[in-house]
Amino acid sequence: MAAWPALAFFFKMVSKSLARIAGNDMLVLTLEGISPVLFDLRRRAWAGWAASGHGVEPLIEAHASILAAIRSRDGAAAAAA
């Protein structure tokens, strides 16, 4: 679980950044409001993921794929990622 604090920050920043990029102020406010709940859910999910022997690489790669598709303005690829 040592990687958890860094992952939590990463996931939070990716979500907030996407909401800001989209110009969706309501989503930004919603994410801020539910951040504690999301933190707890993600912490539990991460614990199960790590206990199953998985590492952080697939999670980082998945998020990187989403961001790359968004940069390329490829909505279908972003949705698929």
Phi, psi and omega in degrees: 000002184300329182281351187302310183303318179293320178295319180301315179296316180301309182297319179297315182291323178298312181298312180295321180296317179296320178296319179293316180301321180286350182073025184263084182299325179296319178293321177301312179297320179296315179299320178299318183291326182258009181307316179298322178292315178299321179301314181294317179297316180292325178298315179295316179298318179297319180299317178294318178299311181294321180295336178278000177092008180275153178252186183279340187305311181298326180291315179295317180297320180297315179293323178296323178296318178298311181297321179296319179295321178295317178301325180276001181058039180251089183297322180295318179292321178296317179294321180290328182288000000 
